[in-house]
């Protein structure tokens, strides 16, 4: 007889990306010809883990207390302010004049998502997720005792499916009297899709309309890959500035990832940032999410907070230049993938930029197993296979396209 609770007995991680990544790294250590296209971390064209020089330099400058001491649960106010300035750039003054802000330091963007799921729906209610998604959202929802509904990510023209999005938002409004929505943009995981300015305007209009009668609407904006938008800082921040057009019944929560922006994957550092016209909403945000953070992880990495604070305040220009180099790496690999895929007839979901591209197939698990035998490790997801462009070289991009196409043709997957 199991000593687990009845609820815990149902827990089982399937298709764990970290486990598949570990298997791929072990295989590559034995055979350099293995292509490891699994985990979303950046590698250079020599196949080496990419680190930012400004981040490395700051980490060596910090004192022992700046690295190892306890901090407050919510995090250092200097950390909060550094993030506000980085995220909103020259628009910060305008944001502060028209909106209220709050911030909780979290273990990665994941902590921000978990906190939000825990505090903005009641047990048994549903969070609205995209049909093509980072599947950890589902696991996090389960941990918060939530269900989920999905909106179709793409319409028939390959754009954001506003029609189904609005329908599902209205559906959950009538079912549970409140709506919590996740949008991962730009460089969506797993497709690499980035919403246009016009699409964001439509989303704002939909959520304002739904909430006009007082219905609470919470937009969880997973911005993990925002600094890899090929359109640049200005375009991505222009989209964020649309959030100031929300009415007071719409709460925006930004999930910031230090893993992706600064390459601090293993330090597990991020932030949950609340944005609202309502001062009460932000006061409640701070109270509830600070409480949950204390109860779940107590406090986040002081080392991570201080690295990010100093990089973004004292080395922001040099760091921005390094990010530009990293973006170009991804753009070059993406262009090569898209061009080669087009030449051989390998279909993929709409892609704009970012770490990943996804290929639709009938049996992702079977294709995953077949590709492993050909020394190509990818990640099977619900509707296809995810290829991680951030972790493979240009040469490996070309090889991967041909291996995938040949395998799919051989087995008619």
Secondary structure, 3 states (H helix, E strand, C coil): CCCCCCCHHHCCCCCCHHHHHHHHHHHHHHCCCCEECCCCCCECCCCCECCCHHHHHHHHHCCHHHHHCCCCCCCCHHHHHHHHHHHHHHHHHHHHHHCEEEEEEECHHHHHHHHHHHHHCCCCCEEEEECCCCCHHHHHHHHCCCEEEEECCECCCCCECHHHHHHHHHHHHHHHCEEEEEEECCCCCCCCCCCCHHHHHHHHHHHHHHHCCCCEEEEEEECCCHHHCCCCHHHHHHHHHHHHHCCCCEEEEEEEEHHHHHCCHHHCCEEEEEEECCHHHHHHHHHHHHHHHHHHCCCCCHHHHHHHHHHHHHCHHHHHHHHHHHHHHHHHHHHHHHHHHHHHCCCCCCCCCCCEEEEECCCHHHHHHHHHHCCEECEEECCEEEEEHHHCCHHHHHHHHHHHHHHHHHHCC
